[in-house]
């Protein structure tokens, strides 16, 4: 089996961080998003992977080749960002008739992959959500999908597709993707993977679902921070530092220098950071950043950024009203 990981998007909702770094390399829970995905795959002995890259794609290539040399990796450039269906179609030469597991590059998941891979039919990961209009959704009869709809305007189902697609009949998938492109069948001006999967269903192919409770989106600042919370709750570090108050859960790299500060809860301090005389909670501080005399909450600090504050000393009398800007 081969993993196919689309990672070509601009990450517009995560600007300014994605001006200089691909979204999949943003740090969350102590390592890049893509590392959480690849580590999970390697746990299940999935060692073949295709990455669909685009904007700043050379950074993805460098990272994967440097940190995952044992992974049999192939890289395909999606020259035009024409949707997820087009991204998978761009990668078709790398998998042929081989079964594939498609994982969106900005999705961290907690699911029993072994049980999914053992299935004898195509299967899509789903989770019930309160805002299905944001997602592709599945209408099903028991486990069998009878209809797929991309970002429905009417509430036909609350079962969102979470970005995990196990496809056994890749030959038919490619045929359906080719049909979309030849006939210019676009939804919201893009070639949607859900439309190709619906064509497969229309042609009689059985597609089932598997439940995914652990699904963590990293597509927006607020979801990146909530995913950081979840990961730290499972895998925070137990590091203790003199003259530093640590409110677990946190991740503090052994290569970070932290002094005279209060860290956490839910804070990631990545490698080569320098933190001094600061209070930081529910935040991500990326590699090489410097934070001094600052109070941060619900914040994302980019790699090699410098944040310096200025604490005030105040002697305020009774009934005073002071505004500090």
Secondary structure, 3 states (H helix, E strand, C coil): CEEEEEECCCCHHHCCHHHCCCHHHCEECCEEHHHHHHHHHHHCCCCEEEEEECCCHHHHHHHHHHHCCCCEEEEEECCCCCCHHHHHHHCHHHHCCCCEEEECCCEEEECCHHHHHCCCCEEEEEEECCCHHHCEEEEEECCEEEEEEECCCCCCCCEEEEEEEEECCHHHHHHHHHHHHHCCCCECCECCHHHHHHHHHHCCCCEEEEECCEEEECCCHHHHHHHHHHHHHHHCCCCCCCCEEEECCEEECCCCEEECEEEECCEEECCCCEEECCEEECEEECCCCEEECCEEECCEECCCCEEECCCCCCCCCCCCCCCCC
